[in-house]
Amino acid sequence: MPMKLELQVNNDPRVLSTVRAFAAEVLRQTTLAPPEIDQLVELVSRSARAAIDQAYPAGEEGLIKIGIASSHGKLVLTVRDYGMPQDIEASEQQLHEPDCPNPRLFGMSCQGIADEVHWLGYGPEGKALQIVKWLHHSPVTDQVPEHALATFRDDVPLAPVQPYTIRRMAAGEEVQVAQLIYRAYGGTYLNRDVYYPERIAAHNARGTVLSFVAQGQDGRLVGHYALERNQDGPVAEGGQAVVDPAHRGRNLLIQMKSAAVETARQLGLVGLYADAVAVHTMTQKSNVDHGAHLTCVNLGMGPRSVHFLRISEEQLQRVTCLLYFLWFQPPAPRSVYVPARHRAVVETIYSKLQCPVTFGAEQLPAGHGTLTVKIDPGAARASVRADVLGKDTVLAVRHAKRELIEHSHAEAVFVELPLQDPGTPQVAAVLEEDGFAFAGVAPHFSSRGDLLRLVYLTDPLVRAPIKTYEDFAGWLVDYALAEQTRVGKSLE
């Protein structure tokens, strides 16, 4: 049953015992083990202590909210204050312990404690730390025999010709889906939720993932494809695609994807996107064949530790992904604001998207901006989305970058700026002086429209390991790498 509770306290240090008691009692109502509860209580307590010490000027009374909510197996803990967002840095520096393992917050390792950690910025209205913990932590490898997870072989005999049923995944089939993905990708799939059957079921129950399956005549699942609703805009990510080799060559992937696309259209979504890895060109070709167009080069999106079965045991550098976008509806003309340096490449991207575009006159941002920061500790990656630009946006992004690299040890930091905002060219130009380089466009990724994506890498990438299928992909990868080199010189 969904749960949502909130505790409101002031910034008197004496409330910390109340915060700890509240968090402990609520978490005891979950399925978490006592050691996990103790760790989360400690992290919440340290976060609250940082807000008490740093969010408000000395002598000023302020409000702090502790929120705990759970739904479909996902637990979200939030520590919210209404003070000065710049105090994040001071809090982490004060509580940071150099000998803690990575990643860490307030001198405490998040490894094994939190599945996700997000900073939410509210400009002059403070900030929030959001801690996400899945209650489902039993992977498919603990639920089925080892022989049921054996890697698919490409040379298996084809199954008899038979009718297949293409439909949404039914309750109770999540284990079969996790098995399919494990047998196809081993443990290498970037989205770790696919290895936890209960999480697959929970995402489908919430509508954040829509799973489509191909069922054979004997009732077993032989294919899977999913729509993932992980962006604020009216788009979905297509992925988690797998077909049992014994049933390949029968257009099952096309049929599952067609069913997913039809559902997406009925939901009123404007498009589908996919991050195609550049370790090989197979997924790039599939996207091109289905009419999708490249819009962004996500340099270094995945860690080099990712393994790809039958391709490579170890990557030479962080894994690059290419963002392809497919329209469901005719694209509407739009006016965007882009630094003059990048107008030609952005115009080419929109031209290939068959989307009419004009460029507006830039302006200096005014007022206060807001940021949303998300961290993926396992991938050593973070993203900073500027939901609203303000005169303080550049300083806020600089601060976030420093925190993410020095304390959370992110190796790739992506920044997303609203292309419909006249202040974007000015903000982007200044951020390039800090080493952020052009990556591309993310269409409809926010509720306000398209985003300009920049990326900062702690280690440079070389071109050779980045494989491209089409000429335009090769050209855009070269452009993005050249921009990395150019902005890197400003840091020397």
HELIX and SHEET records of a PDB file:
HELIX    1   1 PRO A   13  VAL A   15  5                                   3    
HELIX    2   2 LEU A   16  LEU A   27  1                                  12    
HELIX    3   3 PRO A   34  GLN A   54  1                                  21    
HELIX    4   4 ASP A   87  LEU A   95  1                                   9    
HELIX    5   5 GLY A  123  GLU A  125  5                                   3    
HELIX    6   6 VAL A  140  ASP A  142  5                                   3    
HELIX    7   7 GLU A  146  LEU A  149  5                                   4    
HELIX    8   8 GLU A  174  TYR A  185  1                                  12    
HELIX    9   9 ARG A  192  TYR A  195  5                                   4    
HELIX   10  10 PRO A  197  ARG A  206  1                                  10    
HELIX   11  11 PRO A  245  HIS A  247  5                                   3    
HELIX   12  12 LEU A  252  GLN A  266  1                                  15    
HELIX   13  13 MET A  282  ASP A  289  1                                   8    
HELIX   14  14 ALA A  340  HIS A  342  5                                   3    
HELIX   15  15 ARG A  343  LYS A  352  1                                  10    
HELIX   16  16 PRO A  377  ALA A  379  5                                   3    
HELIX   17  17 THR A  393  GLU A  406  1                                  14    
HELIX   18  18 THR A  424  GLU A  432  1                                   9    
HELIX   19  19 ASP A  471  LYS A  489  1                                  19    
SHEET    1   A10 MET A   3  ASN A  10  0                                        
SHEET    2   A10 LEU A  63  SER A  71 -1                                        
SHEET    3   A10 LYS A  74  ASP A  81 -1                                        
SHEET    4   A10 LYS A 127  TRP A 134 -1                                        
SHEET    5   A10 GLU A 116  GLY A 121 -1                                        
SHEET    6   A10 THR A 370  ASP A 376 -1                                        
SHEET    7   A10 ARG A 381  VAL A 388 -1                                        
SHEET    8   A10 ALA A 412  PRO A 418  1                                        
SHEET    9   A10 GLY A 449  LEU A 457 -1                                        
SHEET   10   A10 ALA A 437  SER A 446 -1                                        
SHEET    1   B 2 ARG A 104  LEU A 105  0                                        
SHEET    2   B 2 MET A 108  SER A 109 -1                                        
SHEET    1   C 7 THR A 165  ARG A 168  0                                        
SHEET    2   C 7 VAL A 209  GLN A 215 -1                                        
SHEET    3   C 7 LEU A 221  GLU A 228 -1                                        
SHEET    4   C 7 VAL A 235  VAL A 243 -1                                        
SHEET    5   C 7 GLY A 271  VAL A 277  1                                        
SHEET    6   C 7 VAL A 319  TRP A 327 -1                                        
SHEET    7   C 7 HIS A 293  GLY A 302 -1                                        
SHEET    1   D 2 ARG A 334  VAL A 336  0                                        
SHEET    2   D 2 VAL A 357  PHE A 359  1                                        
END                                                                             
